Amino acid sequence: MLCMEVYKAIFSNQKEITINGKTFKRRIFTGRSLRGFDINKWRYIEQNPAKSSEFGLRAKKGAKIMWIIRTTDNFWAGRVEDEILYRKGAQTT
């Protein structure tokens, strides 16, 4: 599953990932602190632990959270948290 491959790449600090023969370079967001990848109109980005939101607080406590966001309209499709995929409106293990 693509999102799990990207999740593992982000949290193992890989600088690039190859998907279907195409290599994508890791991007750093928000002042050189958040890791992520832009792949085919989708952004995969780790949760900012400096945020005071519920997810920010969990990330600060050590949860590994990655958001999946469509870049064309900023629609968030879900997240992966501690290796569990949560689709918008559903949970998938």
N, C-alpha and C positions, 0 to 999 in steps of 0.2 A: 504494500500500500504506500503510495507516494508520500502522504503526509507523515507516516511513521519514519520513512527514510530521511525526510528533511528534519524531523524532530531529532532523530539520533545524530544527524550531522551538526545541528545547532548545538546540542548539549555535549557533544564530544569535541567541540571547537574546531570542526573541519573548516578549511578555508574555501573549499569548493565541493560541489556534488555533481555527479554525472547521472543524467536521467535520459534513457533511450538514446544514448550516444552523444548527447549534448551536455556540455559542461557549464554549470552556473556558478559564478563566484559569490561568496558570502558578502553581504553588505553589512555595514555598521550604521545603526540609526541612533538618533537622539544623542548627539554629542559624543560619539564613540563609545557608547555603552551597551546598546542592544544589538544582538546578532540576529540576522535573518537572511532570507533568500527571496528573490523575485523570480518566479517560474511561471511562464505562460499566463500572464495576467492575474496571477495569484501571489500574494505576499504571505510569507510564513515568518513570523517574528516572535521572539520571546517576550514574555510579560515583563514590564518594567517594575522591579521590586521597590522603586522609590515612590510609586503611586500609593495613595492611601485607600484605594478601592479594596474590596474583598480579595480580588485576585492578586493585587499588588502585595497585600499583607501575607497571603499564602506563599507568594514567590520569595518574599523576604525571609520567611521561615524555612525556605528550602525546596518548596514545590517547584517542579520544572514544568512551566506552562508556556505553550506556543500557540499563538493565534493564527487562524487561517482567514485571510481577508482578500476579497476580489478587488483588484486595483482599479477596475473601470468605474466602480461606483461605491467603493468602501463598504460593501456588504460583507459582514463577517459570517462565514459559513460554519464556524465552530472553533474548537480548540483541542489541543492534546495536553492533558495534564497527568504527569507521572505515568506516561505510557498508555493512557486511556483516552480514546477519541470521543469527544462530546460534539455531536453535530447539533446545529441549531434546532432545538426542539426534541432531541433524542440523545441517548447515550449508546455508544458502541464499544465493545471490549475487543 
